[in-house]
Amino acid sequence: MNMFDENEAVPNTFEVLKSFFPHLRKIGRIYPDVIISKEKTGVSFALGVPTVKREDHSYLKQTLTSLTSRMTQEEAQDSVVIVSVADSNEDYLKSVVDMITKKFKRQLKSGSLEVISIPQFFYPDMLYVKHSPEDSQTFESWRTKQVLDFCFLMLYAQPKAMYYLQLEDDIIAKTMYFTKITDFVHSITSNNWFYIEFSVLGFIGKLFKSEDLSDFVRFFLMFYKDKPVDLLLGDIFQVKMCHPGETPEKCAERNRQIRIQYKPSLFQHVGIQSSFPGREQYLKDIYY
């Protein structure tokens, strides 16, 4: 296990956070708390998997097994899967590190799998106000934190790869999913696409060009209190791509051209126990 300290050469992509959170301006260098990494860079794909503790079940091992076992050796060499522990529960962090170091030794050794932990000082104080589980503000805080978790992981992954694939910790992947993603991206003749959907559910299976991640993160941080991240995706398209005065039909046509949906979906949501305490969800991608 490697641990960053303030004197190490950590990617400076996190500096953008100080523009949005005054409390971070007192911090020297922003960096992950814990990291297991070979510091792999220069690959084609980074796959982001944020994870938090659920009440009494974890789907993370199933997710990582699906993702890593359905890559070829060459694909694993040209990618990095990043598990981001976004939970203050130290026992959960330890359980994730223990599980991964025991079950995924080969991937850790090769550098194709990494683990980071988001520092608690990253989050604004508003997320630490205690509410009862039934309080609507509790759900709002959970949703707000989720947007911030995605942003931190995106910033960490950005310098590592040409493309960034957003996943979650309770999904499975189809056989040859990585080959299909690579072939599809290479088959697109125009580089003008906004993002590609390899699942229609929420934020799962969304592929971005890493060079665009800063724009997405800045937009998410401007409105992280207002909407969940998958709805903000639609908003950023409207702001950046729909021109004033043009007809809705024209905008919708551009939408279809640059927000590309791949079918059948390559990822399925399998988690029933939500990361929000006391909630169950049975969401399924009908195109999987």
Disulfide bonds with the S-S distance in Angstrom:
Cys242-Cys251 1.59
